[in-house]
């Protein structure tokens, strides 16, 4: 299972860096303005985002309401809804078991297809 290397979730920052089992690192970033979006990046040397491997934005989803519904459907389980888990935590928990960046991408694609 991967390890959380860095985590910030406050009024100005919402991100999580994960070191995967194969030592690759990813960064999950959630933006609220100007366009709500979630991006997952592959990191070089654990510091530099070199490639965006997945993205979901309100524009891509067809509007803010559709974006929120899609994020909930992809990442928030029934148990999480009762616990009011933040989307960053739900995405982190879904990606922590991944072994590689390729597996992260596949998990995200599969979650998106189920919606």
Backbone as ProteinMPNN parsed JSONL, in Angstrom:
{"seq_chain_A": "XXXXXXXXXXXXXXXXXXXXXXXXXXXXXXXXXXXXXXXXXXXXXXXXXXXXXXXXXXXXXXXXXXXXXXXXXXXXXXXXXXXXXXXXXXXXXXXXXXXXXXXXXXXXXXXXXXX", "coords_chain_A": {"N_chain_A": [[0.84, -1.175, 0.0], [0.44, 2.276, -0.715], [2.05, 5.299, 0.569], [1.17, 8.274, 2.301], [2.729, 11.222, 1.596], [2.62, 13.992, 1.662], [0.122, 16.276, 2.747], [-2.465, 18.562, 2.531], [-5.269, 20.355, 3.456], [-7.037, 22.921, 3.508], [-8.332, 26.301, 3.657], [-6.947, 27.474, 1.536], [-5.416, 25.539, 0.223], [-5.595, 22.315, -1.259], [-4.555, 19.307, -1.45], [-2.827, 16.166, -2.007], [-0.012, 14.154, -1.703], [1.176, 11.085, -2.809], [3.238, 8.292, -2.285], [3.744, 5.592, -4.203], [3.742, 1.939, -4.183], [5.699, 1.074, -6.01], [7.505, 3.084, -5.865], [7.013, 5.314, -7.399], [5.558, 8.595, -7.544], [2.537, 10.395, -6.951], [0.408, 13.259, -7.319], [-2.493, 14.508, -5.992], [-4.727, 16.977, -6.723], [-7.063, 19.39, -5.804], [-9.081, 21.905, -7.008], [-10.977, 24.817, -6.336], [-11.676, 27.274, -7.412], [-10.82, 29.13, -10.391], [-12.408, 27.395, -11.859], [-13.981, 24.611, -10.699], [-12.174, 21.65, -10.098], [-10.486, 18.46, -10.363], [-7.295, 17.126, -10.366], [-4.85, 14.702, -11.211], [-1.504, 14.124, -10.937], [1.576, 12.818, -12.237], [4.63, 12.699, -10.549], [7.945, 13.992, -10.808], [10.895, 13.041, -9.322], [9.58, 13.247, -6.95], [8.726, 15.832, -6.588], [8.204, 17.565, -8.769], [5.536, 18.196, -10.849], [5.118, 16.349, -13.669], [3.451, 15.274, -15.525], [0.076, 15.335, -16.281], [-2.114, 12.92, -15.382], [-4.785, 12.393, -15.145], [-7.933, 14.082, -15.194], [-10.717, 15.934, -14.01], [-13.199, 18.253, -14.472], [-15.577, 20.897, -13.773], [-16.391, 21.993, -16.149], [-15.779, 19.963, -18.007], [-17.543, 18.027, -17.07], [-19.984, 19.076, -17.63], [-21.145, 21.105, -16.181], [-21.491, 22.582, -12.897], [-23.221, 21.251, -11.006], [-23.473, 18.691, -12.151], [-20.819, 17.917, -12.09], [-20.322, 17.737, -9.302], [-22.117, 15.66, -8.635], [-20.957, 13.611, -10.138], [-18.393, 13.355, -8.96], [-19.131, 12.514, -6.396], [-20.419, 10.082, -7.035], [-18.261, 8.669, -8.12], [-16.304, 8.497, -6.086], [-17.238, 8.648, -3.412], [-18.389, 6.499, -1.045], [-21.291, 4.728, 0.246], [-20.92, 4.423, 3.0], [-19.041, 6.442, 3.449], [-20.597, 8.703, 2.925], [-22.197, 8.869, 5.16], [-20.279, 9.502, 7.045], [-19.412, 11.944, 6.234], [-17.084, 12.348, 4.617], [-14.38, 14.102, 3.198], [-13.926, 14.919, -0.286], [-11.176, 14.821, -1.12], [-10.045, 13.068, 0.754], [-11.504, 10.758, 0.185], [-10.705, 10.201, -2.455], [-7.952, 9.876, -2.061], [-7.993, 7.576, -0.392], [-8.997, 5.736, -2.209], [-6.931, 5.55, -4.052], [-4.598, 4.889, -2.663], [-4.1, 2.024, -2.373], [-3.024, 1.377, -4.867], [-0.449, 0.129, -7.005], [1.144, 1.311, -8.964], [1.603, 4.098, -11.271], [0.265, 3.518, -13.614], [-1.701, 1.745, -12.691], [-3.112, 3.488, -11.01], [-4.208, 5.236, -12.924], [-5.859, 3.398, -14.273], [-7.685, 2.683, -12.244], [-8.96, 5.144, -11.865], [-10.091, 5.564, -14.421], [-11.815, 3.342, -14.551], [-13.542, 3.962, -12.404], [-14.719, 6.262, -13.422], [-16.045, 5.246, -15.649], [-18.062, 3.753, -14.448], [-19.925, 5.588, -13.701]], "CA_chain_A": [[0.0, 0.0, 0.0], [1.19, 3.513, -0.804], [2.177, 6.147, 1.758], [0.91, 9.702, 2.125], [3.966, 11.97, 1.816], [2.221, 15.356, 2.01], [-1.333, 16.434, 2.755], [-2.978, 19.864, 2.968], [-6.675, 20.566, 3.137], [-7.487, 24.095, 4.24], [-9.019, 27.281, 2.803], [-6.165, 27.882, 0.374], [-4.76, 24.415, -0.433], [-6.256, 21.011, -1.153], [-3.759, 18.364, -2.228], [-2.245, 15.023, -1.313], [1.031, 13.466, -2.449], [1.259, 9.676, -2.431], [4.336, 7.471, -2.806], [3.196, 4.269, -4.508], [4.614, 0.801, -3.833], [6.853, 0.968, -6.915], [8.283, 4.282, -5.567], [6.517, 6.462, -8.154], [4.749, 9.493, -6.725], [1.465, 11.125, -7.609], [-0.156, 14.39, -6.599], [-3.922, 14.751, -6.188], [-4.96, 18.391, -6.472], [-8.454, 19.798, -5.981], [-9.227, 23.36, -7.104], [-12.353, 25.287, -6.218], [-11.888, 28.416, -8.283], [-12.056, 29.638, -10.975], [-13.207, 26.265, -12.329], [-13.789, 23.44, -9.837], [-11.552, 20.542, -10.823], [-9.596, 17.514, -9.693], [-6.232, 16.671, -11.26], [-3.873, 13.767, -10.654], [-0.252, 14.276, -11.663], [2.763, 12.014, -11.949], [5.682, 13.604, -10.098], [9.343, 13.681, -11.063], [11.697, 13.179, -8.106], [8.69, 13.517, -5.841], [8.535, 17.263, -6.382], [7.814, 18.321, -9.957], [4.484, 17.562, -11.652], [5.6, 16.268, -15.053], [2.423, 14.803, -16.439], [-1.275, 15.184, -15.75], [-2.568, 11.607, -15.852], [-6.251, 12.346, -15.12], [-8.532, 15.356, -14.824], [-12.165, 16.104, -14.068], [-13.561, 19.628, -14.133], [-17.003, 21.172, -13.936], [-16.587, 22.212, -17.578], [-15.786, 18.641, -18.646], [-18.707, 17.28, -16.596], [-21.208, 19.678, -18.14], [-21.687, 22.037, -15.204], [-21.095, 22.363, -11.509], [-24.047, 20.22, -10.366], [-23.095, 17.396, -12.724], [-19.472, 17.655, -11.567], [-20.46, 17.287, -7.91], [-22.756, 14.336, -8.663], [-19.991, 12.652, -10.677], [-17.368, 13.136, -7.93], [-19.754, 11.699, -5.346], [-20.636, 8.731, -7.56], [-16.978, 8.008, -8.373], [-15.39, 8.352, -4.963], [-17.844, 8.632, -2.083], [-19.195, 5.302, -0.822], [-22.427, 4.935, 1.15], [-20.36, 4.598, 4.342], [-18.411, 7.756, 3.492], [-21.646, 9.721, 2.966], [-22.614, 8.98, 6.554], [-19.18, 10.083, 7.807], [-19.101, 13.249, 5.649], [-15.682, 12.326, 4.201], [-14.021, 15.087, 2.18], [-13.541, 14.257, -1.546], [-9.739, 14.538, -1.158], [-9.823, 11.867, 1.546], [-12.084, 9.622, -0.528], [-9.83, 9.907, -3.597], [-6.715, 9.337, -1.47], [-8.238, 6.203, 0.057], [-9.203, 4.89, -3.382], [-5.684, 5.398, -4.798], [-3.506, 4.373, -1.825], [-3.72, 0.626, -2.634], [-2.449, 1.197, -6.2], [0.966, -0.234, -7.035], [1.874, 2.091, -9.963], [0.847, 5.164, -11.927], [-0.638, 2.867, -14.568], [-2.835, 1.241, -11.925], [-3.87, 4.674, -10.594], [-4.984, 5.658, -14.088], [-6.9, 2.405, -14.532], [-8.695, 2.825, -11.181], [-9.719, 6.364, -12.155], [-10.877, 5.316, -15.625], [-12.882, 2.412, -14.176], [-14.506, 4.701, -11.581], [-15.427, 7.187, -14.304], [-16.941, 4.44, -16.501], [-19.194, 3.27, -13.661], [-20.866, 6.695, -13.453]], "C_chain_A": [[0.888, 1.241, 0.0], [1.209, 4.272, 0.518], [1.847, 7.581, 1.408], [2.179, 10.451, 2.524], [3.654, 13.401, 2.266], [0.715, 15.467, 1.879], [-1.672, 17.825, 3.279], [-4.43, 19.96, 2.523], [-7.176, 21.709, 4.024], [-8.143, 25.071, 3.265], [-8.257, 27.648, 1.541], [-5.504, 26.724, -0.385], [-5.538, 23.128, -0.207], [-5.496, 20.035, -2.054], [-3.243, 17.235, -1.343], [-1.206, 14.392, -2.232], [1.161, 12.056, -1.902], [2.485, 9.045, -3.091], [3.785, 6.065, -2.966], [4.207, 3.177, -4.174], [5.848, 0.69, -4.729], [7.738, 2.222, -6.853], [7.923, 5.476, -6.447], [5.672, 7.316, -7.212], [3.699, 10.183, -7.583], [1.022, 12.272, -6.703], [-1.622, 14.52, -6.985], [-4.155, 16.2, -5.808], [-6.425, 18.714, -6.751], [-8.508, 21.32, -5.953], [-10.704, 23.724, -7.021], [-12.671, 26.425, -7.161], [-10.716, 28.548, -9.242], [-12.978, 28.538, -11.504], [-12.959, 25.09, -11.402], [-13.224, 22.265, -10.637], [-10.728, 19.67, -9.884], [-8.574, 17.087, -10.739], [-5.338, 15.711, -10.497], [-2.645, 13.823, -11.556], [0.741, 13.187, -11.284], [3.86, 13.005, -11.598], [7.06, 13.081, -10.47], [10.121, 13.986, -9.797], [10.842, 13.565, -6.898], [8.387, 14.98, -5.611], [7.898, 17.98, -7.56], [6.719, 17.574, -10.713], [4.913, 17.547, -13.116], [4.509, 15.876, -16.032], [1.087, 14.718, -15.709], [-1.802, 13.853, -16.287], [-4.092, 11.488, -15.868], [-6.774, 13.682, -14.638], [-10.047, 15.259, -14.93], [-12.458, 17.531, -13.642], [-15.061, 19.81, -14.323], [-17.324, 21.425, -15.41], [-16.687, 20.879, -18.312], [-17.049, 17.859, -18.299], [-20.02, 17.854, -17.115], [-21.881, 20.611, -17.148], [-21.337, 21.627, -13.793], [-21.896, 21.244, -10.844], [-23.689, 18.827, -10.855], [-21.722, 16.97, -12.219], [-19.552, 17.087, -10.151], [-21.066, 15.885, -7.858], [-21.775, 13.268, -9.143], [-18.906, 12.331, -9.645], [-17.918, 12.237, -6.831], [-19.915, 10.262, -5.819], [-19.325, 7.966, -7.746], [-16.226, 7.646, -7.099], [-16.027, 8.203, -3.585], [-18.732, 7.396, -1.954], [-20.352, 5.634, 0.127], [-21.941, 5.171, 2.578], [-19.754, 5.99, 4.495], [-19.451, 8.874, 3.581], [-22.11, 9.936, 4.404], [-21.552, 9.66, 7.41], [-18.778, 11.47, 7.312], [-17.619, 13.355, 5.268], [-15.46, 13.351, 3.092], [-13.613, 14.352, 0.899], [-12.044, 13.94, -1.639], [-9.417, 13.256, -0.396], [-10.35, 10.625, 0.835], [-11.215, 9.215, -1.721], [-8.523, 9.301, -3.1], [-6.901, 7.869, -1.088], [-8.428, 5.244, -1.115], [-7.882, 4.602, -4.102], [-4.519, 4.831, -3.975], [-3.139, 2.908, -2.106], [-3.04, 0.39, -3.985], [-0.946, 0.972, -6.122], [1.792, 0.686, -7.933], [0.981, 3.193, -10.526], [-0.14, 4.569, -12.925], [-1.88, 2.325, -13.863], [-3.72, 2.386, -11.42], [-4.778, 5.121, -11.731], [-6.123, 4.692, -14.367], [-8.023, 2.486, -13.499], [-9.573, 4.042, -11.454], [-10.607, 6.2, -13.388], [-12.052, 4.393, -15.307], [-13.954, 3.111, -13.345], [-15.337, 5.636, -12.446], [-16.414, 6.437, -15.2], [-18.186, 3.984, -15.749], [-20.276, 4.339, -13.448], [-21.761, 6.904, -14.652]], "O_chain_A": [[1.946, 1.262, 0.628], [0.486, 3.938, 1.457], [2.207, 8.057, 0.331], [2.648, 10.329, 3.656], [4.331, 13.951, 3.135], [0.105, 14.838, 1.015], [-1.214, 18.216, 4.353], [-4.768, 19.684, 1.372], [-7.669, 21.492, 5.131], [-8.475, 24.683, 2.145], [-8.865, 28.091, 0.566], [-5.074, 26.909, -1.523], [-6.067, 22.88, 0.876], [-5.754, 19.946, -3.255], [-3.225, 17.332, -0.116], [-1.484, 14.127, -3.401], [1.246, 11.851, -0.691], [2.739, 9.233, -4.281], [3.405, 5.422, -1.988], [5.378, 3.456, -3.916], [6.912, 0.268, -4.277], [8.619, 2.401, -7.694], [8.48, 6.557, -6.257], [5.143, 6.826, -6.214], [3.921, 10.508, -8.749], [1.234, 12.252, -5.491], [-1.953, 14.628, -8.165], [-3.821, 16.614, -4.698], [-6.962, 18.357, -7.8], [-8.044, 21.951, -5.002], [-11.563, 23.031, -7.565], [-13.792, 26.538, -7.656], [-9.637, 28.074, -8.887], [-14.191, 28.73, -11.586], [-11.829, 24.609, -11.321], [-13.726, 21.928, -11.709], [-10.338, 20.074, -8.789], [-8.934, 16.731, -11.86], [-5.096, 15.877, -9.301], [-2.728, 13.603, -12.764], [0.745, 12.698, -10.154], [4.011, 14.031, -12.262], [7.306, 11.875, -10.448], [10.013, 15.086, -9.256], [11.345, 14.148, -5.937], [7.854, 15.346, -4.564], [7.124, 18.916, -7.363], [6.935, 16.452, -11.17], [5.057, 18.601, -13.736], [4.629, 16.119, -17.233], [0.986, 14.102, -14.648], [-1.925, 13.673, -17.499], [-4.639, 10.598, -16.519], [-6.164, 14.339, -13.795], [-10.586, 14.596, -15.817], [-12.02, 17.97, -12.579], [-15.727, 18.987, -14.95], [-18.42, 21.101, -15.866], [-17.577, 20.687, -19.142], [-17.569, 17.115, -19.131], [-21.055, 17.192, -17.048], [-23.077, 20.879, -17.269], [-20.945, 20.491, -13.528], [-21.317, 20.38, -10.186], [-23.611, 17.888, -10.063], [-21.493, 15.79, -11.952], [-18.922, 16.075, -9.844], [-20.583, 15.024, -7.122], [-21.76, 12.153, -8.621], [-18.54, 11.169, -9.473], [-17.244, 11.307, -6.388], [-19.586, 9.326, -5.09], [-19.283, 6.751, -7.551], [-15.579, 6.601, -7.038], [-15.391, 7.673, -2.675], [-19.72, 7.264, -2.677], [-20.374, 6.704, 0.735], [-22.483, 6.018, 3.287], [-19.921, 6.641, 5.527], [-19.213, 9.885, 4.242], [-22.384, 11.065, 4.809], [-21.881, 10.324, 8.393], [-17.903, 12.107, 7.899], [-16.975, 14.359, 5.572], [-16.258, 13.452, 2.16], [-13.017, 13.277, 0.975], [-11.675, 12.898, -2.179], [-8.606, 12.45, -0.851], [-9.723, 9.567, 0.876], [-11.012, 8.027, -1.968], [-8.042, 8.317, -3.663], [-6.071, 7.023, -1.419], [-8.061, 4.073, -1.024], [-7.722, 3.536, -4.696], [-3.548, 4.34, -4.551], [-1.953, 2.577, -2.078], [-2.526, -0.704, -4.221], [-0.26, 1.551, -5.279], [2.993, 0.843, -7.717], [-0.227, 3.218, -10.293], [-1.259, 5.063, -13.063], [-2.989, 2.436, -14.387], [-4.944, 2.262, -11.406], [-5.969, 5.355, -11.53], [-7.237, 5.121, -14.667], [-9.195, 2.369, -13.855], [-10.792, 3.979, -11.293], [-11.752, 6.651, -13.391], [-13.171, 4.645, -15.755], [-15.145, 2.882, -13.553], [-16.538, 5.783, -12.221], [-17.503, 6.94, -15.478], [-19.252, 3.842, -16.348], [-21.402, 4.025, -13.063], [-22.617, 7.788, -14.637]]}, "name": "protein", "num_of_chains": 1, "seq": "XXXXXXXXXXXXXXXXXXXXXXXXXXXXXXXXXXXXXXXXXXXXXXXXXXXXXXXXXXXXXXXXXXXXXXXXXXXXXXXXXXXXXXXXXXXXXXXXXXXXXXXXXXXXXXXXXXX"}
